[in-house]
Amino acid sequence: MKIPSDVKWKTTGRTIGAGGQSQIYEVIDSTADPKHRYAMKVLAPNKPKQAYERFYREIEAIKNLDHPGIIKIVDHSLASADFHFY
């Protein structure tokens, strides 16, 4: 996977999971020291409009939850971006 250069996240090369709509990669924040590891979910390119809408509804739903067993979103793309991630 190629992360655009304007995104601060850099892949470690490890794929954590993959499905029909997206992939999850291990990434690091290239601007932070020390380099902590995170998971980045990336929506596959060239999906129908409904897939993008569902992806951004998922982001908003997760951001509104607060539970130790649910991930925290620390960064995400905008719906107008070319590279869709959280």
Short mmCIF file of the C-alpha atoms (twelve columns), coordinates in Angstrom:
data_MODEL
# 
_entry.id   MODEL 
# 
loop_
_atom_site.group_PDB 
_atom_site.id 
_atom_site.type_symbol 
_atom_site.label_atom_id 
_atom_site.label_alt_id 
_atom_site.label_comp_id 
_atom_site.label_asym_id 
_atom_site.label_seq_id 
_atom_site.Cartn_x 
_atom_site.Cartn_y 
_atom_site.Cartn_z 
_atom_site.pdbx_PDB_model_num 
ATOM 1  C CA . MET A 1  0.000   0.000  0.000  1 
ATOM 2  C CA . LYS A 2  1.210   3.486  -0.824 1 
ATOM 3  C CA . ILE A 3  0.258   6.207  1.654  1 
ATOM 4  C CA . PRO A 4  0.272   9.673  0.041  1 
ATOM 5  C CA . SER A 5  3.200   11.858 1.096  1 
ATOM 6  C CA . ASP A 6  0.907   14.542 2.567  1 
ATOM 7  C CA . VAL A 7  -0.386  12.061 5.181  1 
ATOM 8  C CA . LYS A 8  1.758   11.908 8.352  1 
ATOM 9  C CA . TRP A 9  1.274   8.150  8.736  1 
ATOM 10 C CA . LYS A 10 3.862   5.752  7.321  1 
ATOM 11 C CA . THR A 11 3.341   2.026  6.895  1 
ATOM 12 C CA . THR A 12 5.540   -0.503 8.653  1 
ATOM 13 C CA . GLY A 13 4.837   -2.933 5.814  1 
ATOM 14 C CA . ARG A 14 2.614   -5.163 7.935  1 
ATOM 15 C CA . THR A 15 -0.952  -5.881 6.822  1 
ATOM 16 C CA . ILE A 16 -3.199  -6.615 9.800  1 
ATOM 17 C CA . GLY A 17 -6.343  -7.563 7.895  1 
ATOM 18 C CA . ALA A 18 -8.244  -7.235 4.642  1 
ATOM 19 C CA . GLY A 19 -11.818 -7.480 3.445  1 
ATOM 20 C CA . GLY A 20 -13.923 -6.620 0.438  1 
ATOM 21 C CA . GLN A 21 -14.157 -2.898 1.199  1 
ATOM 22 C CA . SER A 22 -10.961 -2.063 3.065  1 
ATOM 23 C CA . GLN A 23 -7.576  -3.121 4.382  1 
ATOM 24 C CA . ILE A 24 -5.985  -2.517 7.777  1 
ATOM 25 C CA . TYR A 25 -2.277  -1.750 8.010  1 
ATOM 26 C CA . GLU A 26 0.164   -1.194 10.841 1 
ATOM 27 C CA . VAL A 27 1.458   2.394  10.660 1 
ATOM 28 C CA . ILE A 28 3.584   4.840  12.634 1 
ATOM 29 C CA . ASP A 29 3.255   8.600  13.032 1 
ATOM 30 C CA . SER A 30 6.236   9.930  11.101 1 
ATOM 31 C CA . THR A 31 6.159   13.200 13.077 1 
ATOM 32 C CA . ALA A 32 6.237   11.665 16.567 1 
ATOM 33 C CA . ASP A 33 9.110   10.448 18.661 1 
ATOM 34 C CA . PRO A 34 9.054   7.728  19.850 1 
ATOM 35 C CA . LYS A 35 7.359   6.017  16.940 1 
ATOM 36 C CA . HIS A 36 4.227   4.373  18.373 1 
ATOM 37 C CA . ARG A 37 2.384   1.833  16.257 1 
ATOM 38 C CA . TYR A 38 -1.236  2.277  15.168 1 
ATOM 39 C CA . ALA A 39 -3.734  0.524  12.924 1 
ATOM 40 C CA . MET A 40 -4.948  2.369  9.817  1 
ATOM 41 C CA . LYS A 41 -8.097  1.292  8.021  1 
ATOM 42 C CA . VAL A 42 -7.981  2.274  4.345  1 
ATOM 43 C CA . LEU A 43 -11.008 2.175  2.080  1 
ATOM 44 C CA . ALA A 44 -10.256 0.436  -1.193 1 
ATOM 45 C CA . PRO A 45 -10.245 2.795  -4.208 1 
ATOM 46 C CA . ASN A 46 -12.956 3.029  -6.868 1 
ATOM 47 C CA . LYS A 47 -15.838 1.955  -4.668 1 
ATOM 48 C CA . PRO A 48 -19.444 3.071  -5.260 1 
ATOM 49 C CA . LYS A 49 -20.598 6.293  -3.600 1 
ATOM 50 C CA . GLN A 50 -22.499 4.299  -0.951 1 
ATOM 51 C CA . ALA A 51 -19.256 2.696  0.247  1 
ATOM 52 C CA . TYR A 52 -17.717 6.125  0.915  1 
ATOM 53 C CA . GLU A 53 -20.847 7.306  2.702  1 
ATOM 54 C CA . ARG A 54 -20.876 4.173  4.862  1 
ATOM 55 C CA . PHE A 55 -17.148 4.577  5.649  1 
ATOM 56 C CA . TYR A 56 -17.635 8.146  6.920  1 
ATOM 57 C CA . ARG A 57 -20.750 7.169  8.924  1 
ATOM 58 C CA . GLU A 58 -18.589 4.482  10.537 1 
ATOM 59 C CA . ILE A 59 -15.984 7.114  11.473 1 
ATOM 60 C CA . GLU A 60 -18.618 9.388  13.044 1 
ATOM 61 C CA . ALA A 61 -20.203 6.506  14.948 1 
ATOM 62 C CA . ILE A 62 -16.872 5.379  16.408 1 
ATOM 63 C CA . LYS A 63 -15.903 8.949  17.373 1 
ATOM 64 C CA . ASN A 64 -19.097 9.182  19.453 1 
ATOM 65 C CA . LEU A 65 -18.362 6.034  21.464 1 
ATOM 66 C CA . ASP A 66 -16.335 5.829  24.652 1 
ATOM 67 C CA . HIS A 67 -15.542 2.359  25.931 1 
ATOM 68 C CA . PRO A 68 -12.242 0.620  26.752 1 
ATOM 69 C CA . GLY A 69 -13.071 -2.165 24.287 1 
ATOM 70 C CA . ILE A 70 -13.649 0.196  21.334 1 
ATOM 71 C CA . ILE A 71 -10.875 1.799  19.299 1 
ATOM 72 C CA . LYS A 72 -10.190 5.534  19.471 1 
ATOM 73 C CA . ILE A 73 -9.847  7.387  16.191 1 
ATOM 74 C CA . VAL A 74 -6.799  9.650  16.369 1 
ATOM 75 C CA . ASP A 75 -6.887  10.847 12.749 1 
ATOM 76 C CA . HIS A 76 -8.990  10.411 9.640  1 
ATOM 77 C CA . SER A 77 -9.299  11.721 6.119  1 
ATOM 78 C CA . LEU A 78 -12.002 14.086 4.946  1 
ATOM 79 C CA . ALA A 79 -14.762 12.867 2.651  1 
ATOM 80 C CA . SER A 80 -13.354 15.120 -0.080 1 
ATOM 81 C CA . ALA A 81 -9.937  13.412 0.024  1 
ATOM 82 C CA . ASP A 82 -8.550  11.034 -2.587 1 
ATOM 83 C CA . PHE A 83 -7.155  8.675  0.086  1 
ATOM 84 C CA . HIS A 84 -9.753  7.519  2.634  1 
ATOM 85 C CA . PHE A 85 -8.531  6.295  6.019  1 
ATOM 86 C CA . TYR A 86 -8.930  6.338  9.783  1 
# 
